[in-house]
């Protein structure tokens, strides 16, 4: 055998032995791991349980959690019951008493979970329980496999979970083939028509021009079209006539007001905190105005989101207006309700973070991330690790100045250098006067000390012993300080976010900050993180990185969710009928290819929302009439396939604004605050009376939104609950709505103005006045029958009033006022077809 062959044999033998050793080592490690997880208790440990723990359970636990009764679903007279736990979750984590619910309960660490409830265990009993859990919770003849669930928790089959439709990256689908290609104006029509043709249905005929301009004007501005706008459209016979209408409305400042209100629904906007301490968010209006202005400028949606999540972290700018706009935008993170008088400050902080996580998840991604606070999400592939990875980002973010009762939220300064300089001058004046006060007090105290001798001690209130001249001078100095403080100019501020100490957050077992698990680095939900990403920066909270991840082209949800919201706000229902839930409990899209095409196109078009609006409104899908089709209704009774336009009621704001506008009473001034309560003041006085007034004729978006006490008219007509975000308002029909339209001061005053306006045209005949009323209210001329019925109604009312009112002029005016009111209460006025 050659030397080379012998060396080769020795190498092969060594390699075989080495690989065998690795396999044996791996087997030993694996076995050791399994043994650690299912290590059988020793006889000594069993004896400890029988002598210390079981008697304790029998004495203190079995009455409520034994064979006869299982409060909260917990049974403790068997190992299976202890391992399973109750409604609050697993009772123990073997070897980890600090993470075990049982130990949290018996130590009375949580005010919400204290066991036994009436008689706290002795220190020795608590110590015994801690030692028992440290041992691994030994129990005679226990099935230790029941404890494996804790090890399996927090793991996902990512490949499988990402097969769910909304967790897949958005890919632009190919346009489908259709038979009736002449009907198609743009790709939206192609997708809609494809679905209709598959169901052997045909789209409804086009809406007439009056219907179309009314529907579109309300759809983009929340207001009715003027007579001039209607006539201009009717007289424009060019192919671009409707396109001109859409472009004009998108350029209107009223577009931002109407669509800004839609966004405020999902941003849970309010002008007060609500909950226990209902104090005024006196600067929240600046965020509202930011939203209106951003939409009017067609700020790209990706930039819009980045500013709201991390405006303070964007690249610095010398433009003060831009800087302040970004700081105001971060009010999105701070707008939610907060329990400001919570005794447990750490709980308060984590509750605020939870509200933020839930808001971000539902509003931007259509996911109920907040469900993972106490445990892995029961339906969606969102882990507790994901939740606390996000919690670290928000805990590293300052939105509160402090958490002491009554807690105080943080506001960013919007001051210019000049404003800060002026304020500093006032601060120096105040300091100078305070220095005079301190100097005079010191001088007088030294005089008293000298006069009293070596053993003299100053009285608790020495000022009463000062000279009369010194007392007079002190009063003058203090009065001047008080006056200076009162006159000191306040710099502008806005509630919002800033950076604070960067931290990661451990898992809170069952959501309690008193029972902490493993530390979780700041991260995004793993099932959605389909592109590789670097760790979060050590010197920043991670909000900017998170925001950039949200608007990344590969993110599966952000573009889909906003496209669906836009669609829902235009058509009354989304392609996904649950716009706030794209998870497994949400509705499946009725036309996913259409949704995905629009989502991809939105990103390709630079995230321009106005371009998305334009494409939707210029489609034949939008321009259909609501003509009924019995055959289509039998196939698709809910109109999911879009075979016609749905009849829709105006929202609360549009009803109010329309009544004011048509009657000539709407003040179209934009922006600013109508809240007559100062920042951080209580919106209710000591008698719980609401001092906020709503007696303004400005657009509804500018009226104060007070949590726990919304404007009554808004509540009647399904306004959004300001305590929680809501992207899908209801549209109910209830008796109090009719009573409001018949009896409210708003409608009565508007009817008076309308009657005054109609009757001011003294040269017109009654028939012409009726025509004016129809044109103002409905944007159309009345039929001959409608004119005759209106005249008959006027005569009837006037006759009925003869016994009450002798003045015929007043009777006529009252009759016209009642007629005008009937128009405001009519279905044609408050519904769109």
Residue pairs with C-beta under 8 A, 6 or more apart in sequence:
1 9
37 144
37 147
37 148
37 151
38 144
38 145
38 147
38 148
39 136
39 144
40 144
41 49
41 135
41 136
41 138
41 139
41 142
42 138
45 135
45 136
45 138
46 138
46 139
46 140
48 131
48 132
48 135
48 138
49 132
49 138
49 139
49 140
50 140
52 128
52 132
53 128
53 129
53 132
56 121
56 125
56 128
56 129
57 76
57 77
60 115
60 116
60 119
60 121
61 76
61 115
61 116
62 76
62 77
63 69
64 71
65 71
65 74
65 75
65 76
65 77
65 81
65 86
66 75
66 76
66 77
67 75
67 77
70 81
70 86
71 86
72 86
72 87
72 88
73 86
73 87
74 81
74 85
74 86
74 87
74 88
74 91
75 81
75 86
76 82
76 91
79 139
79 141
79 142
79 143
79 146
80 143
80 146
82 91
82 92
82 137
82 139
83 90
83 91
83 92
83 146
83 147
83 149
84 90
84 91
84 146
85 91
85 101
88 101
88 113
88 510
89 101
89 374
89 375
89 509
89 510
90 101
90 149
90 150
91 100
91 101
91 102
92 100
92 101
92 102
92 133
92 137
93 99
93 100
93 133
93 150
93 509
94 133
94 136
94 137
94 147
94 150
95 133
95 134
95 135
95 136
96 133
96 517
97 103
97 129
97 130
97 133
97 134
98 515
98 516
99 509
99 515
99 516
99 517
100 133
100 509
100 515
101 113
101 509
101 510
101 515
102 129
102 133
103 126
103 129
103 130
103 133
103 515
104 110
104 113
104 509
104 512
104 514
104 515
105 113
105 114
105 115
106 115
106 116
106 120
106 121
106 125
106 126
106 129
107 126
108 114
108 120
109 512
109 514
109 515
110 512
110 514
110 515
111 343
111 344
113 512
114 120
121 129
132 138
137 147
153 376
154 376
154 383
154 384
154 385
156 381
156 383
156 526
156 527
158 381
158 526
158 527
161 167
161 381
161 527
162 168
162 527
162 530
164 381
164 584
165 588
165 589
165 592
166 366
166 556
166 557
166 560
166 582
166 583
166 586
167 381
167 527
167 528
167 556
167 557
168 556
169 530
169 554
169 555
169 556
170 556
170 559
170 560
170 596
170 599
170 600
170 603
171 596
171 600
172 596
172 597
172 600
172 601
172 604
173 593
173 596
173 597
175 187
175 190
175 191
175 597
176 190
176 191
176 194
176 593
177 194
178 184
178 190
178 193
178 194
178 197
179 197
180 193
180 197
180 202
183 189
183 193
183 203
183 620
184 190
184 193
184 620
185 618
185 619
185 620
186 615
186 618
186 619
187 597
187 601
188 594
188 598
188 615
188 616
188 619
188 621
189 619
189 620
189 621
191 591
191 593
191 594
191 597
192 203
192 591
192 594
192 619
192 621
192 641
192 642
193 203
195 590
195 591
195 641
195 642
196 202
196 203
196 641
196 642
196 643
199 635
199 636
199 641
200 635
201 629
201 631
201 632
201 635
201 636
201 641
201 643
202 629
202 632
202 643
203 620
203 621
203 624
203 642
203 643
203 644
204 624
204 625
204 626
204 627
204 629
204 643
204 644
204 645
205 624
205 625
205 627
206 212
206 620
206 623
206 624
206 625
207 215
207 623
207 624
207 625
207 626
207 645
207 833
208 625
209 233
209 234
210 230
210 234
210 779
210 780
211 625
211 833
212 242
212 623
213 225
213 229
213 230
213 233
213 245
213 779
214 224
214 225
214 230
214 779
214 832
215 645
215 832
215 833
216 242
216 245
216 246
216 249
216 617
216 622
217 223
217 224
217 225
217 229
217 245
217 249
218 224
218 650
218 654
218 832
219 570
219 617
220 246
220 249
220 250
220 252
220 254
220 255
220 258
220 259
220 613
220 617
221 249
221 252
221 254
221 255
221 257
221 258
222 254
222 257
222 258
222 261
222 651
222 653
222 654
222 657
223 254
223 258
223 654
223 657
223 658
223 661
224 658
224 661
224 662
224 779
225 233
225 779
227 775
227 776
227 779
229 245
230 779
233 241
233 242
233 245
236 244
242 618
242 623
243 618
246 613
246 614
246 617
246 618
247 614
249 255
250 610
250 613
250 614
253 296
253 670
254 668
254 699
255 295
255 296
256 291
256 292
256 293
256 294
256 295
256 296
257 292
257 670
257 699
257 701
258 653
258 654
258 701
259 295
259 569
259 609
260 288
260 291
260 292
260 295
260 701
261 653
261 700
261 701
262 565
262 569
263 291
263 295
264 288
264 291
264 701
264 720
265 720
265 725
265 726
265 727
265 729
266 362
266 363
266 565
266 580
266 725
266 726
266 727
267 287
267 291
267 308
267 332
267 335
267 359
267 363
267 725
268 335
268 336
268 337
268 359
268 722
268 723
268 724
268 725
269 284
269 287
269 288
269 335
269 705
269 722
270 281
270 284
270 335
270 337
270 705
270 706
270 707
270 722
270 723
271 280
271 281
271 282
271 284
271 285
271 673
271 675
271 704
271 705
271 706
272 278
272 279
272 280
272 281
272 683
272 704
272 705
272 706
272 707
272 708
273 279
273 280
273 281
273 337
273 338
273 340
273 707
274 337
274 706
274 707
274 708
274 722
274 723
275 337
275 338
275 339
275 340
275 707
275 708
275 723
276 339
276 340
276 341
276 342
277 339
277 340
277 341
277 406
277 682
278 682
278 683
278 684
278 706
278 707
278 708
278 709
279 340
279 406
279 680
279 681
279 682
279 683
280 675
280 677
280 678
280 679
280 680
280 681
280 682
280 683
281 335
281 495
281 679
282 673
282 675
282 677
282 678
282 679
282 680
282 681
283 331
283 411
283 493
283 494
283 495
283 679
284 331
284 335
284 495
285 671
285 672
285 673
285 675
285 702
286 328
286 331
286 494
287 328
287 329
287 331
287 332
287 335
287 494
287 495
287 496
288 701
288 702
289 671
289 672
290 325
290 328
290 329
290 331
292 670
292 671
292 701
293 325
294 304
294 307
294 329
295 609
298 608
298 609
298 610
299 307
300 606
300 607
300 608
301 551
301 562
301 602
301 607
301 608
301 609
302 551
302 607
303 607
304 607
305 364
305 547
305 550
305 551
305 558
306 314
306 544
306 547
306 548
306 551
307 314
307 325
307 326
307 329
307 330
308 329
308 330
308 331
308 332
308 333
309 330
309 332
309 333
309 360
309 543
309 544
309 546
309 547
309 550
310 330
310 543
310 544
310 546
310 547
311 325
311 326
311 327
311 328
311 329
311 330
311 496
312 326
312 327
312 330
312 412
312 496
312 497
312 498
312 499
313 499
313 540
313 541
313 543
313 544
314 326
314 544
316 323
317 323
320 416
324 414
324 494
327 412
327 414
327 494
327 496
328 412
328 414
328 494
328 496
329 496
330 412
330 496
330 497
330 498
331 494
331 495
331 496
333 356
333 394
333 397
333 399
333 496
333 497
334 399
334 409
334 410
334 495
334 496
334 497
335 495
336 352
336 355
336 356
336 359
337 355
337 707
337 723
338 348
338 351
338 352
338 355
338 407
338 409
339 348
339 351
340 348
340 405
340 406
340 407
340 408
341 405
341 406
341 407
342 348
342 351
342 403
342 405
342 407
343 405
345 403
345 404
345 407
346 403
346 513
347 513
348 403
348 407
349 395
349 400
349 403
350 391
350 508
350 513
352 399
352 400
353 391
353 394
353 395
354 370
354 373
354 391
355 370
356 394
356 399
357 369
357 370
357 373
357 387
357 390
357 391
357 394
358 368
358 369
358 370
359 725
360 369
360 390
361 367
361 368
361 369
361 370
362 368
362 369
362 580
362 581
362 725
362 727
363 580
363 725
363 727
364 550
364 557
364 558
364 561
365 528
365 550
365 557
365 558
365 561
365 582
366 557
366 560
366 561
366 564
366 576
366 578
366 579
366 580
366 581
366 582
366 583
366 586
367 380
367 382
367 525
367 557
367 581
367 582
367 583
368 377
368 380
368 581
368 583
369 377
369 382
369 386
369 387
369 390
369 525
370 387
371 377
371 378
371 379
371 380
371 382
372 382
372 383
372 384
372 386
372 387
373 384
373 387
373 508
373 511
374 384
374 508
374 510
374 511
375 384
375 510
376 382
376 383
376 384
377 383
379 583
379 584
379 585
380 583
380 584
380 585
381 527
382 525
382 527
383 525
383 526
384 507
385 507
385 520
385 523
385 526
386 523
386 524
386 525
386 526
386 527
388 505
388 506
388 507
388 508
388 520
389 520
389 521
389 522
389 523
389 524
389 525
390 522
390 523
390 524
390 525
390 546
391 505
391 520
392 503
392 504
392 505
392 520
392 521
392 522
392 523
392 536
392 542
393 522
393 536
393 541
393 542
393 543
393 546
394 541
395 503
395 505
396 499
396 500
396 501
396 502
396 503
396 522
396 540
396 541
396 542
397 497
397 498
397 499
397 500
397 541
397 543
398 410
398 497
398 498
398 499
398 500
399 409
399 410
399 495
399 496
399 497
399 498
400 407
400 408
400 409
400 410
401 408
401 409
401 410
402 408
408 680
409 495
410 495
410 496
410 497
410 498
411 493
411 494
411 495
411 496
412 493
412 494
412 495
412 496
412 497
412 498
413 420
413 491
413 492
413 493
414 491
414 492
414 493
414 494
415 423
415 491
415 492
419 489
419 491
419 492
420 491
422 489
423 488
423 489
423 491
426 484
426 487
426 488
426 489
427 488
429 484
430 481
430 484
430 485
430 488
433 477
433 480
433 481
433 484
434 481
436 477
437 474
437 477
437 478
437 481
440 470
440 473
440 474
440 477
441 463
441 474
443 470
444 462
444 463
444 466
444 467
444 470
445 458
445 462
448 456
448 458
448 462
448 465
448 466
449 456
449 458
459 465
463 471
463 474
466 474
497 543
499 540
499 541
500 541
502 538
502 539
502 540
502 541
504 519
504 520
504 521
504 522
505 519
505 520
506 516
506 517
506 518
506 519
506 520
507 516
507 517
507 518
507 520
508 515
508 516
508 517
509 515
509 516
509 517
521 535
521 536
522 536
522 541
522 542
523 529
523 536
524 533
524 546
524 549
528 555
528 556
528 557
529 549
530 554
530 556
531 552
531 554
533 545
533 549
536 542
536 545
537 545
549 555
550 558
551 558
551 607
553 603
557 582
559 599
559 600
559 602
559 603
559 607
560 576
560 582
560 595
560 596
560 599
561 579
561 582
562 602
562 609
563 595
563 598
563 599
563 602
563 612
564 574
564 575
564 576
564 579
564 589
564 595
565 574
565 579
565 727
566 609
566 612
566 613
566 616
567 574
567 575
567 595
567 598
567 616
568 574
568 579
568 727
568 728
570 613
570 616
570 617
570 622
571 642
571 646
572 646
572 648
572 731
573 646
574 728
575 589
575 590
575 591
575 592
575 594
575 595
576 582
576 586
576 587
576 588
576 589
576 590
576 595
577 587
577 590
578 586
578 587
578 728
579 727
579 728
580 725
580 726
580 727
580 728
581 587
589 595
590 640
590 641
591 641
598 612
598 615
601 612
601 615
602 608
602 609
602 611
602 612
605 611
605 612
616 622
621 642
622 645
624 642
624 644
624 645
625 644
625 645
625 833
626 644
626 645
626 646
626 647
626 833
627 644
628 644
629 643
629 644
632 643
632 644
636 643
639 646
645 833
647 831
647 832
647 833
648 731
648 831
648 832
649 731
649 733
649 830
649 831
649 832
650 658
650 830
650 831
650 832
651 717
651 718
651 719
651 729
652 700
652 713
652 714
652 716
652 717
652 718
652 719
653 699
653 700
653 701
653 714
653 719
654 700
655 717
655 830
656 700
656 713
656 746
657 666
657 699
657 700
658 829
658 830
659 746
659 747
659 750
659 824
660 666
660 697
660 746
660 750
662 750
662 754
662 776
662 777
662 824
663 749
663 750
663 751
663 753
663 754
663 757
663 820
664 753
664 754
664 757
665 697
665 749
665 750
665 753
666 697
666 698
666 699
667 696
667 697
667 698
667 699
668 699
669 698
671 702
672 702
674 696
674 698
674 702
674 703
674 704
675 692
675 704
676 691
676 692
676 693
677 683
677 691
677 692
683 690
683 691
683 692
683 706
683 709
684 690
684 691
684 709
685 691
690 706
690 709
692 704
692 706
692 709
694 703
694 704
694 711
696 702
696 703
700 714
703 711
703 714
704 711
705 711
705 722
706 722
707 722
707 723
708 723
710 719
710 722
711 719
713 740
713 744
713 746
716 734
716 736
716 737
716 740
717 737
718 729
718 730
718 731
718 732
719 729
720 726
720 729
738 825
740 747
741 747
741 821
741 824
741 825
742 821
742 825
747 821
747 824
747 825
748 817
748 821
750 820
750 824
751 817
751 818
751 820
751 821
751 824
752 817
754 773
754 776
754 817
754 820
754 823
755 813
755 816
755 817
755 819
755 820
756 813
757 776
758 769
758 772
758 773
758 816
758 820
759 769
759 812
759 813
759 816
761 768
761 769
761 772
764 772
766 791
766 794
767 787
767 791
769 816
770 782
770 786
770 787
770 790
770 791
771 781
771 782
771 787
773 790
773 819
773 820
773 823
774 780
774 781
774 782
774 786
775 781
777 823
777 824
777 826
777 828
777 829
778 823
778 828
778 829
782 790
790 819
793 819
793 822
794 812
794 815
794 816
794 819
795 815
797 814
797 815
797 818
797 819
798 811
798 812
798 814
798 815
801 811
801 814
801 815
802 811
805 811
805 814
823 829
